[in-house]
Amino acid sequence: MNKNNIKKNRKLSYRIKKELALVPPYLLLVTWIGFTAIVLFWVLAASLSTTVDIFSGTIFQFKTGIHFENYSKAWVTSQVSLFFFNSFIYASISCALLILICAPYSYILQRFNSPGSKILKTILAATTGVPIVMIIIPLYMIIARMGLLTTEIMNRLVLITLFVSTKIPYTTIFLMAYFENISPSYEEAAAIDGCHPIKTFWKIVFPMAQGGIITVIIFNFINIWNEYFLSLLFVNSDKLRPVALGLFSMINGMQYSGDWSGLFASVIIVFLPTFILYIALSKYIIGGLTGGIKG
């Protein structure tokens, strides 16, 4: 056997060992995906069945037909439309404010190094490790004593302010890591052409950070859409409930209504926006997580 054949056999053996080493992670991933798909399919089938079918275990047989009316009943009668609208308002406004605040803030911290910026970076990193439960009670007492929860408008503003303030550290650190990978040569070229630094950021750097911006918007949108703890404490009206709090109230009401098929239809309605958003923008998420533009 010549040397070339020996080298080929060694390479083949190495590739086989490498592929075999990946088998357990792949099996785990496939198992997790399969379990998740089964659960989602079961919930979807339950949302198109009746309560009797759910408890009899015959939801996949659709003996009484497919009940699309569960969705219209959940949307109107169970007030899912109201919860949906509230969460959309909270998440959309909060994400827009987070980008307007954190994008220039993270850019300045990343590009202009100073003793003050280093301190701010340390503080931001430290605040990400502080659980919200440690500050929620004194925060609630301060807000309640200031009388900021007395009207619906003020209650909405308080919720949006809390969503934004709790997500600022994470959003800023994420965008700082992204801006770090964008070459400063673009800003230098703009400065030579006489472009103001603020205009340079919004016209050149900000569009180049599109992948990171979209990625952090999606993550923040999903987190705010599913937010429960803050809403539980600071929402004092049924008209202001987001989807997570609304679904919890529906679960508590099941002992009186018993409309489990309507509940699963509500779960599908609430789940769809974030699922569609994630699927539609998945390529931006992958690009945003892999970093910015170098050169």
DOGUTOR-915657 format. One record per residue (C-alpha): x, y, z; residue number from 1; residue in three letters. Coordinates in steps of 0.2 Angstrom, whole numbers. Last residue first. Example, Ala and Ser with C-alpha at 12.3 -4.5 7.8 and 13.67 -1.06 7.14 Angstrom:
BEGIN
PT; 68; -5; 36; 2; ser
PT; 62; -22; 39; 1; ala
END
This chain:
BEGIN
PT; -65; 225; 32; 295; gly
PT; -77; 217; 44; 294; lys
PT; -96; 217; 43; 293; ile
PT; -106; 212; 58; 292; gly
PT; -108; 197; 69; 291; gly
PT; -114; 179; 68; 290; thr
PT; -129; 182; 78; 289; leu
PT; -136; 195; 67; 288; gly
PT; -134; 184; 51; 287; gly
PT; -143; 170; 59; 286; ile
PT; -157; 181; 65; 285; ile
PT; -158; 190; 48; 284; tyr
PT; -160; 173; 40; 283; lys
PT; -174; 168; 53; 282; ser
PT; -184; 184; 48; 281; leu
PT; -200; 175; 41; 280; ala
PT; -198; 160; 53; 279; ile
PT; -196; 171; 69; 278; tyr
PT; -210; 183; 64; 277; leu
PT; -222; 168; 60; 276; ile
PT; -219; 160; 77; 275; phe
PT; -220; 176; 86; 274; thr
PT; -237; 180; 78; 273; pro
PT; -244; 162; 79; 272; leu
PT; -242; 159; 97; 271; phe
PT; -256; 170; 103; 270; val
PT; -268; 163; 91; 269; ile
PT; -263; 145; 94; 268; ile
PT; -265; 148; 113; 267; val
PT; -282; 155; 110; 266; ser
PT; -288; 140; 100; 265; ala
PT; -281; 129; 115; 264; phe
PT; -292; 139; 127; 263; leu
PT; -307; 138; 115; 262; gly
PT; -305; 119; 115; 261; ser
PT; -304; 119; 134; 260; trp
PT; -321; 128; 136; 259; asp
PT; -325; 122; 153; 258; gly
PT; -334; 138; 157; 257; ser
PT; -333; 139; 176; 256; tyr
PT; -317; 129; 181; 255; gln
PT; -310; 135; 165; 254; met
PT; -310; 153; 172; 253; gly
PT; -292; 151; 180; 252; asn
PT; -286; 145; 163; 251; ile
PT; -294; 161; 155; 250; met
PT; -285; 172; 168; 249; ser
PT; -269; 164; 163; 248; phe
PT; -272; 167; 145; 247; leu
PT; -275; 185; 148; 246; gly
PT; -259; 187; 158; 245; leu
PT; -249; 180; 144; 244; ala
PT; -258; 189; 131; 243; val
PT; -257; 207; 138; 242; pro
PT; -270; 213; 150; 241; arg
PT; -275; 232; 149; 240; leu
PT; -294; 231; 148; 239; lys
PT; -294; 219; 163; 238; asp
PT; -287; 233; 174; 237; ser
PT; -274; 234; 187; 236; asn
PT; -259; 229; 177; 235; val
PT; -243; 232; 187; 234; phe
PT; -240; 216; 196; 233; leu
PT; -246; 203; 184; 232; leu
PT; -239; 213; 169; 231; ser
PT; -222; 213; 177; 230; leu
PT; -222; 194; 179; 229; phe
PT; -230; 189; 163; 228; tyr
PT; -220; 194; 148; 227; glu
PT; -223; 183; 133; 226; asn
PT; -225; 198; 120; 225; trp
PT; -211; 207; 129; 224; ile
PT; -199; 192; 127; 223; asn
PT; -204; 189; 109; 222; ile
PT; -202; 207; 104; 221; phe
PT; -186; 209; 113; 220; asn
PT; -179; 194; 104; 219; phe
PT; -186; 200; 87; 218; ile
PT; -179; 217; 89; 217; ile
PT; -162; 211; 94; 216; val
PT; -161; 201; 78; 215; thr
PT; -168; 215; 67; 214; ile
PT; -155; 227; 74; 213; ile
PT; -140; 215; 73; 212; gly
PT; -144; 211; 55; 211; gly
PT; -147; 229; 50; 210; gln
PT; -131; 235; 57; 209; ala
PT; -125; 242; 40; 208; met
PT; -141; 253; 40; 207; pro
PT; -135; 260; 57; 206; phe
PT; -117; 263; 52; 205; val
PT; -120; 274; 36; 204; ile
PT; -135; 286; 37; 203; lys
PT; -139; 286; 55; 202; trp
PT; -121; 285; 62; 201; phe
PT; -114; 296; 49; 200; thr
PT; -127; 309; 52; 199; lys
PT; -123; 309; 70; 198; ile
PT; -104; 310; 66; 197; pro
PT; -106; 325; 54; 196; his
PT; -101; 321; 36; 195; cys
PT; -87; 331; 29; 194; gly
PT; -81; 319; 16; 193; asp
PT; -66; 315; 26; 192; ile
PT; -78; 311; 40; 191; ala
PT; -87; 299; 29; 190; ala
PT; -71; 290; 25; 189; ala
PT; -67; 288; 43; 188; glu
PT; -84; 282; 47; 187; glu
PT; -83; 268; 34; 186; tyr
PT; -65; 264; 40; 185; ser
PT; -72; 261; 57; 184; pro
PT; -75; 242; 52; 183; ser
PT; -91; 235; 59; 182; ile
PT; -87; 220; 71; 181; asn
PT; -88; 231; 86; 180; glu
PT; -105; 237; 81; 179; phe
PT; -111; 220; 84; 178; tyr
PT; -104; 217; 101; 177; ala
PT; -111; 234; 106; 176; met
PT; -128; 230; 99; 175; leu
PT; -129; 215; 111; 174; phe
PT; -123; 225; 126; 173; ile
PT; -135; 239; 123; 172; thr
PT; -150; 227; 120; 171; thr
PT; -146; 217; 136; 170; tyr
PT; -144; 232; 147; 169; pro
PT; -159; 242; 140; 168; ile
PT; -172; 227; 142; 167; lys
PT; -177; 231; 159; 166; thr
PT; -179; 250; 155; 165; ser
PT; -190; 247; 140; 164; val
PT; -202; 234; 147; 163; phe
PT; -204; 245; 163; 162; leu
PT; -207; 261; 152; 161; thr
PT; -220; 252; 142; 160; ile
PT; -229; 246; 158; 159; leu
PT; -229; 263; 166; 158; val
PT; -235; 271; 150; 157; leu
PT; -249; 258; 149; 156; arg
PT; -254; 262; 167; 155; asn
PT; -253; 281; 164; 154; met
PT; -266; 279; 149; 153; ile
PT; -277; 267; 159; 152; glu
PT; -278; 279; 174; 151; thr
PT; -273; 277; 193; 150; thr
PT; -257; 267; 191; 149; leu
PT; -245; 282; 191; 148; leu
PT; -251; 288; 209; 147; gly
PT; -233; 292; 215; 146; met
PT; -236; 280; 229; 145; arg
PT; -240; 266; 217; 144; ala
PT; -224; 269; 207; 143; ile
PT; -213; 269; 222; 142; ile
PT; -221; 254; 230; 141; met
PT; -220; 244; 213; 140; tyr
PT; -202; 248; 212; 139; leu
PT; -198; 243; 230; 138; pro
PT; -207; 226; 226; 137; ile
PT; -199; 223; 208; 136; ile
PT; -181; 226; 213; 135; ile
PT; -175; 209; 218; 134; met
PT; -188; 200; 207; 133; val
PT; -181; 207; 191; 132; ile
PT; -165; 197; 193; 131; pro
PT; -148; 206; 193; 130; val
PT; -136; 198; 181; 129; gly
PT; -140; 210; 167; 128; thr
PT; -136; 224; 179; 127; thr
PT; -118; 219; 181; 126; ala
PT; -114; 220; 162; 125; ala
PT; -122; 237; 161; 124; leu
PT; -113; 243; 176; 123; ile
PT; -96; 237; 168; 122; thr
PT; -100; 245; 152; 121; lys
PT; -104; 261; 161; 120; leu
PT; -88; 261; 170; 119; ile
PT; -78; 258; 154; 118; lys
PT; -88; 272; 146; 117; ser
PT; -83; 284; 159; 116; gly
PT; -64; 280; 158; 115; pro
PT; -65; 284; 140; 114; ser
PT; -67; 274; 124; 113; asn
PT; -77; 282; 110; 112; phe
PT; -83; 268; 97; 111; arg
PT; -91; 255; 108; 110; gln
PT; -99; 266; 121; 109; leu
PT; -105; 278; 107; 108; ile
PT; -112; 264; 97; 107; tyr
PT; -121; 257; 111; 106; ser
PT; -130; 273; 116; 105; tyr
PT; -134; 277; 97; 104; pro
PT; -143; 260; 95; 103; ala
PT; -149; 258; 113; 102; cys
PT; -161; 273; 114; 101; ile
PT; -170; 273; 97; 100; leu
PT; -168; 254; 96; 99; ile
PT; -176; 252; 113; 98; leu
PT; -190; 265; 109; 97; leu
PT; -195; 255; 94; 96; ala
PT; -195; 238; 103; 95; cys
PT; -206; 246; 117; 94; ser
PT; -218; 253; 105; 93; ile
PT; -221; 237; 96; 92; ser
PT; -221; 225; 111; 91; ala
PT; -233; 236; 122; 90; tyr
PT; -245; 239; 107; 89; ile
PT; -244; 221; 101; 88; phe
PT; -247; 215; 118; 87; ser
PT; -263; 226; 121; 86; asn
PT; -270; 221; 104; 85; phe
PT; -268; 203; 107; 84; phe
PT; -276; 204; 124; 83; phe
PT; -291; 213; 117; 82; leu
PT; -292; 201; 102; 81; ser
PT; -291; 187; 115; 80; val
PT; -307; 193; 122; 79; gln
PT; -314; 176; 126; 78; ser
PT; -330; 180; 116; 77; thr
PT; -322; 188; 101; 76; val
PT; -305; 180; 97; 75; trp
PT; -309; 164; 106; 74; ala
PT; -326; 162; 98; 73; lys
PT; -319; 166; 81; 72; ser
PT; -305; 153; 84; 71; tyr
PT; -317; 139; 91; 70; asn
PT; -328; 142; 75; 69; glu
PT; -315; 132; 65; 68; phe
PT; -322; 116; 72; 67; his
PT; -316; 102; 62; 66; ile
PT; -329; 87; 62; 65; gly
PT; -338; 78; 77; 64; thr
PT; -327; 63; 75; 63; lys
PT; -311; 73; 73; 62; phe
PT; -300; 57; 74; 61; gln
PT; -285; 66; 81; 60; phe
PT; -294; 74; 96; 59; ile
PT; -300; 57; 102; 58; thr
PT; -293; 56; 119; 57; gly
PT; -310; 57; 128; 56; ser
PT; -305; 73; 137; 55; phe
PT; -300; 82; 121; 54; ile
PT; -315; 75; 111; 53; asp
PT; -328; 81; 124; 52; val
PT; -320; 98; 124; 51; thr
PT; -322; 99; 106; 50; thr
PT; -309; 98; 92; 49; ser
PT; -300; 111; 81; 48; leu
PT; -290; 119; 95; 47; ser
PT; -286; 101; 101; 46; ala
PT; -278; 97; 84; 45; ala
PT; -267; 113; 85; 44; leu
PT; -262; 108; 103; 43; val
PT; -258; 91; 98; 42; trp
PT; -248; 97; 83; 41; phe
PT; -238; 108; 94; 40; leu
PT; -234; 95; 106; 39; val
PT; -229; 82; 93; 38; ile
PT; -218; 96; 84; 37; ala
PT; -209; 100; 101; 36; thr
PT; -206; 81; 104; 35; phe
PT; -199; 79; 87; 34; gly
PT; -188; 94; 88; 33; ile
PT; -181; 88; 105; 32; trp
PT; -178; 70; 99; 31; thr
PT; -170; 77; 83; 30; val
PT; -158; 88; 93; 29; leu
PT; -154; 74; 105; 28; leu
PT; -150; 62; 91; 27; leu
PT; -140; 75; 82; 26; tyr
PT; -130; 78; 98; 25; pro
PT; -127; 60; 100; 24; pro
PT; -122; 57; 82; 23; val
PT; -109; 71; 81; 22; leu
PT; -95; 60; 88; 21; ala
PT; -99; 47; 74; 20; leu
PT; -96; 60; 61; 19; glu
PT; -79; 65; 68; 18; lys
PT; -74; 46; 69; 17; lys
PT; -79; 43; 51; 16; ile
PT; -70; 59; 45; 15; arg
PT; -54; 53; 54; 14; tyr
PT; -55; 36; 47; 13; ser
PT; -58; 43; 30; 12; leu
PT; -43; 54; 32; 11; lys
PT; -32; 40; 38; 10; arg
PT; -37; 29; 24; 9; asn
PT; -33; 43; 11; 8; lys
PT; -16; 45; 19; 7; lys
PT; -12; 27; 18; 6; ile
PT; -18; 26; 0; 5; asn
PT; -7; 41; -4; 4; asn
PT; 8; 33; 5; 3; lys
PT; 7; 17; -5; 2; asn
PT; 0; 0; 0; 1; met
END
